Amino acid sequence: MKQNSEIGKLDQLPRVKLGHLPTPLERLDRVAEMLDAKQLLVKRDDCTGVGLGGNKVRQLEFHFGLARSEGADMVLVTGATQSNYVRTTAAFAAKLGLKCHVQLEDRVPGVGELYKTNGNVFLDQLFGATISTYDEGEDEHGADRKLRQIAREYEEIGHRSYIVPLAPGNPPVSALGYVNAAREILVQCETAEITLDEIIVASGSGETHAGILYGLRALGSEIPVTGICVRRTADLQVERVQKKFLALNDLTGLSIDLNDRDIQLNDRYLAPGYGLINDHAVEAMRLGGHLEGLVLDPTYTAKTFAGFIERAKDAGKDKSLLFIHTGGTPAVFAYQDQVQPRL
Ligand SMILES: Cc1ncc(COP(=O)(O)O)c(C=O)c1O
């Protein structure tokens, strides 16, 4: 496969190329040795650059492309209090000289002071975003409605706004970043003569999961992708990923088929719920840190790494597995009071 392999209209879509790409593909030799595994790898999407990086940078390149093509002078986004999406949007907007309004949703019960003020919240402030809050963390449509109302208020005083939407049903613009990432991974594997047997990635909104699966299939790769549920259980998540996958055809102009069995999900590391820590996540954070110098966050990447370890144990000496490190680095500091005593 060549670096410039086309995926329909992907390369003609509006995009602001700010991410530090391609991100490195690294070996996890110490974890592989511990698990007696053949070959374990990590795609360092925690190193995408903008505002401390993460998967949202690739996604926002396409949103900011749209914002720019629509002549917006401000961007609005909604997410959990410790949302990495929100933080990265604020950094992106700062870099491009756009005003940014972020809405922080109260999604995680029983959180302490650090969660409300440190990590991503601290960075939202450093990047100069205006912050408002929304009380009902499980009401995605309500959060979007509230954001649209705020956007209207800005428009009344002369702003031109672009909203990064949250709820399903919107075109999967964010997933385009991972369609592109799939191509990047295939090129890197080809160059390094690596044959991948499976990719393991967090599945939250499902944009990353759907995008990577779509990109692989569009390029003729059959590598299995397993999504680790970090937001909702597998029975609810499957339809989201499916719809986003199929809606990508509208954006690329291709007609890639989806075999429903292709959407693999594991929700065994989700409990007690979104943003809530469990023993597997703490152990994954400890392992990643002690053996590989990786920073994993409790909400997304630690739970996903726990799922990756499970797959690596099953795969043994036969398979090469890739963990997509989707970032979340600043959130570690918002969870310090919960993680440190358990290390
Ligand atoms: C660090 C990190 N990893 C993974 C995800 C999940 O990605 P997606 O929402 O595209 O499923 C998120 C989403 O917020 C995230 O912030």
The ligand as an ORCA input file, in Angstrom:
! r2SCAN-3c Opt
* xyz 0 1
  C      -8.348      9.790     25.701
  C      -9.532      9.291     24.955
  N      -9.491      8.047     24.458
  C     -10.546      7.519     23.805
  C     -11.710      8.231     23.637
  C     -12.843      7.592     22.905
  O     -12.871      8.026     21.595
  P     -14.242      8.086     20.785
  O     -15.106      9.087     21.504
  O     -13.858      8.517     19.437
  O     -14.853      6.732     20.848
  C     -11.807      9.533     24.134
  C     -13.071     10.276     23.974
  O     -13.374     11.194     24.602
  C     -10.693     10.075     24.804
  O     -10.721     11.314     25.299
*
